[in-house]
Amino acid sequence: MVLVLLVVAIAAFWVYRTKQEQRLEDEGIAVGGSGKTYSQIISLAPSTTEMLFSLGLGDKVVGVSEFCNYPEEAKAKPKMGGLMNPNYEAIVAAKPDVVIVLSEMLEPIDKLKSLKIDTLALDHSTVEDIFMSITRIGECCGAKDQVKKVLKELTSKMTAIQTKYANEPYPKVLVIVGHDISQDITKPPVNIKAAGDEFYNQMISYAGGKNAYSGTVSFPTVNNESIISMNPEVIIDLVPAGKNPIDTKVIIKQWQNLSQVDAVKKNRIYVFTEDYMTIPGPRVVMALEKLAKAIKPELAADANGPKGN
């Protein structure tokens, strides 16, 4: 059964890849120089930086964004500004033959084009997009053989997780990707952003749950009344740790103020601070497994289920 699922997943990916490449071309998004192999690479997104290193291309990376901190070797690379506000002087000085960006970074794409610097614009809206991006990077940067190895490993691990966890029952899961972090434990979180985009919908489904949010907005701001109405059975709060330490116990106590919600009644609130939970890159397997163990702790190897940080 696992082998069948693996074959189906790979076949679906190649069909999806063709459609996505055509969509990017139709929208006029740069997809790299035709027939070129790049060796002086700048990456302006953490996800694409991780892809480069996973393909063994770290030695070709001459610059990364200030948010790229994985793997450890990426921290030593020259910084080229932020995702949406790159340092163009530093980029030009580094003399790259390609800059890898995300397709939504329209202003940087236009600016790099005006500077006559090739760009490779990638879309990470779905799990299939992640696979496609790894493939495109490998094709353009001389790592085609490594692509096969990386994709086979990712697909195999994700299929194994789906086989183990993605079956009935399907508890309602609310994934939170942002809110005001207050130290006032007497009140629930405010300015809450729920995950309703295609990527997190897929991840929740692959992990054996269904998204408690059923709207059409990718990252809606929801109030406490809406959360009570959705009544999730599991709340997963993604709060990547930054420069300041995060007291996860305080965040959990804030959620406990919503005593009407099943996730609170059943003590099914998880706060995860790992950055890979919000980075759609090669560590997507780690994120999926962590989600799955939170959603279906009874199936996890650890009988006590996952532990938030």
N, C-alpha and C positions, 0 to 999 in steps of 0.2 A: 504493500500500500504506500509506504514511504517513497519507494522508487517511482511508482506511478505519479504521485503528487509532484515529485521532483521534475519528472519529464514534462508534465503539464505546465508547471511553473516556468520552466525554461522556455518552452514553446510560446507561452503567453507573453513572456518578456520580449522575445524577438519580434513578435507581431506589434507589440506596444511600442517598441523602439522605433520601428519604421514610421508609425503614425506620429510619434512625438517629433522625430526629425523633420517630417513634412510640416508639422505645425509650426515649429521654430522658423523654418524657411518661409512659410506663408506670412508669419508675423514680422519678417525682416530682422530677426534676431541673429546676431553674429554667431557662427558656430565654428569658427576656426578656419585657417587657411587650407584650401584644398590640396591634399597630397603632401603637406608639409609635416616634418617631424621636428618638434620643438625640444630645445635643450636648455634654455634659459627661461625659467618659469616663475611667474609671480602668481600667488593665490590670494584672493581677497575674501575668502570665506572659510571658516573653520572646517566645514564639511568637505570642501574640495582639497584643503590641505591634508586632511586625514586620508583622503583617497589617494593622493599623490604618494604619501609615505607608505600606504598599504601596498601600493604597486611597486615599491622599491625605487621610487623616483626622487627621494629626498635630496640626493646629491645634485639634482638639476634645479632645485628650488632656490631662487636668489632673493626671494622676499615673500612675506606673508602679512596679513592684516594684524592689527594689534590684539585681536580677539583670538588668534590662533595659538593655542597652548598645548596641543596634543598632536603627535607624541612628544616626548620630552625634547627631542632634537629640533622640533619646530620652534621652540622657545628661543633658540639661539639664532634663528634666521632674522635678517634685517626687517624692521617693521615699516609697512607702507601705508599707515593710516587705518581708518575704519572701513567698514563695509560700504557705507553710503557716502563717506567723505574721505576718499583716498588721498594720499599725499602724492600728487602727480609729479612734483619735482623729484622726489625720491624714486618714483617708478621710472622716470626717464633716465635718471642717473644710474639705475641698476642695469640698464640696457637689456630688458627682456625681449625675447622674440614672441612671447605670448603672455597675456594676463588672463587668468581664469576667474570668472565672475559668475554670479547668479543671474538668471534671465530677468528678474525683477529690478536689477540695478541699472535702470535705463539711462540715467544721467552719466554714470561712469562709463557705460558702453559707448555712448555718444562722444564723450570726451576722449576716450582712448582711441576711438576711430579718427577723431580730428588730429590726434598725435601720431597717426599712422602706425599704431601698435595693434597687432592681431589680438583678438579676444576669443576666448572659448566660453560661451554663455551656456550655463547649465540650469536645468529646472529640477527642483527637489520636492515637487508637490505630492509625489506618491512613492511607494516603495519601489515600483518599477522605474521611476525616474532616477533613483539612487543607482540601480544596476546600470541604467543607460549612461549615467554620468561617468561611472567607473570605466565603462567600455569606451566612451569617447575620449577620456583622458589617456587611456592606454593606447588607443589608435593614434592619437596625435603626438604622443610623447615617447613612443618607442617601447611600449611595454605590453604588446598584444598577448604574448605568452603568459605573462603574469595575470592578465585580466581573466583568463580562463580559470586559473587556479583560485583567484579571489572570489569570483562569482560562484564557482562550484562549491566552495566552502560556505559562503553566505547562504546560498540557496539550500544546501543540505541542512544547515543548522536551523534555518527558519522553517523548513518543511518539518523537521523533527519537533519543533516547538508547537507548530500548528497541529500536527498529528496527536500530540499529547494533550494539548489544552483546548483546542478549538472545537468543542463539542458541547452538547446540552448538559446542564442548563446554561443559559446565557444571561448572567446578571447585568443589571443596568450600571454602567460605569461612567462617572463624570471625571474627566481629566481637566485639571486646571493648569493654565500656562502663565498665569500672572495675577497678582492682586497686591494691594497695599499691605505691606508687612508692618503691623503695629505691635507694640508690646502690651497693649491693653487686652488682657485675656478675658475681660468681662464682655467683650463684644465679638461677634463673628467677623470674618474678613470682609473687606469692602472693595469695590472696583474690581470685581472678579472677572477674569477672562477665561471662558471655557474653550476647549479644543473641539472645533466642529469641522475642521478642514479634512480633505480626503486622506492625508497621511495618517492623522491620528484615528480617523474612522477605521482605516485599514488595520492599524496596530491594535486597536481595541478588539476588532473582529478576529484577527489572527491569534490574539491572546485568550480568546474564549468568552468575550463579553459583547455587549451591544452598547452603543453610545447613548447615555441618558439624554443628551442634547440632540434633538432631531430637527433643528432648524437648518437654514441654508447659509447662514453667515459663518465664515471660516473661524473667526475668533471673536464671538460675541461677548459683550460685557453683560453679565447676568447679575441680578440682585438676589438677595436671600429668599425673597418670595418665590422667584423662579426656581431656585434650587429645591425649595420645599415642594413645589409643584412637580418637578421632575422626579423627586424622591429617589435619588441614586442609591444602589445597594453598596457601591464601592466608590470612594472619593480618592483620587490620586492627584496630589498636589505637587507639581514640578516647580521647585524653587532652587535653581542652580546656584551654588555658593559662589559669591563674588569675593571682593576684597574683605568685606565685613562678614564675620561669622554669623550663622543663622541658628537661632534656637528653635529647633523643630518641635520641641515640647510645647512651646508657646503657641505655635501655629495649630497644633492638634487641639489644644485647649480652646482656641478661638472657634474651631469648627464644632466643638462639642456644645457650643451655644445653640446650634441648630438641632435641638433635641428631637424635633419631629421627623427628622430624616433617618431612613433605615440604616444608612452607612454609619451614622453616629450611634444609633441604638445598638448596632452589632459590633461597634468598635472596628469598623472597616475603613479607617482613614490612614492613608500612607503619604508621607512627605519624603520625596526623593530629591536630593541635592546634587546628584551627579550631572555634570554638564552634558554627557552623551544622551541624556533623556530628551534633550531639545535640539540635538545636532543630527540632521538626517544624513549620516555618513556610514562608513563601514562598521561602526559600533552599533548599528541599528539592531543587530542580533542581541547584544547585551541589553539594550532598552526593551526589546520585545520580551526577553526572558524575565526581566524584572517586572514588567507589566503582568505577564502571565501568572507569575507566582503570587502577585497581589490579588489578581482576579480569581484564580483557582488555587488557593493555598493547599487545599486538600489533595491536589495532584502533584505538588512540589515535593522534591526529595526531602526537604526540611519540613517536618510535620508542623512546625510553628509558622510556616509561611515566610514571606519576605520581611525584612526589617528596614524601615525608612531610616535615613541618616539624620 
